[in-house]
């Protein structure tokens, strides 16, 4: 069967698919490492990494082999029975991140929902909050998914408007505002604080150096669970194994102690499978996780043998190829090069980020289409990136990128700037 053309692929999606996304006008049919190709054979640098799901690069051979081998043996049993892979995976991931227990799920949003349920149940059964009165503190401009519960505490009108009624039980505070968090913690019946260590969808907003540590300390002081959503920031993306590690001495891979900002509940997804299969996980110690009993939470696919093998391979790659260290080194280089462009061109106002999760703010309003047009021009030159919040472009390549490739991408960005501002 002949490969479908880009034009026909776009036409089919527009006709038969729900219009819940607005993709860049490019069709991808093949991927390897940091590169993707369209059906006509044009090659592109991927500077989005499927929103950090392919940290290990497209079609990593070790992950692909684990997927194929296990798919040829056993894919799904459901949790009605034990399988011979899940226990191995549970031991591996809990030791890898330093927690007692893991509850395996499939998607990031499921992971967030799971963490919310665990936090509430812990609040009623361990902390003694009256049933149905638990409050969870969240941050403004958050992005934790698009399920009904999650959008209930979103302030993005596109995500929220006309999807109500909404789920109660959440208190919103400004991101990176420790005083507001302290005030919120004084309210009655607070069970947890759910936070992204870096707000990715909001435009790669990086908090002050000690915000997460101070937040964790305040939560501990008030008997409140510190819940880190590391679905996008975790698994080496920001130059450490987890973004909450900050600049701790682990240099990107903790053996047991994460750091003084160690979360009570950790949510992972995306790169947990290297983009090969939907895998998410919620990790916590026994004192928290043991509130979940049989029949109280689960998923048909959660913890299936295929997902388990893929996740082990994906985490092996992160450790064995030192991807956290590479992300840290290349991230510093990228921001340095982007800062030169900020100083040279008026179109770029600011660069920010950590590791290889970065963004450039465009000199226009969030309502403008300038960032979109710039990304189209980047696409025409062989680099794929995507705007977020109108005037911000997120740059997040696979962590297997080399310095030579990164500098080639910087040249593409600068060349596009020159033509765009001419």
PyMOL commands that set and color helices and strands:
alter all, ss='L'
color gray80, all
select helices_A, chain A and resi 6-16+49-52+61-71+86-97+108-127+148-151+157-160+178-185+211-221+243-245+270-272+286-289+305-320+323-344+370-380+403-420
alter helices_A, ss='H'
color red, helices_A
select strands_A, chain A and resi 30-32+35-37+43-46+101-105+135-139+170-173+190-195+198-199+205-206+225-229+265-268+280-284+348-354+357-362+383-384+386-388+392-395
alter strands_A, ss='S'
color yellow, strands_A
deselect
rebuild
show_as cartoon
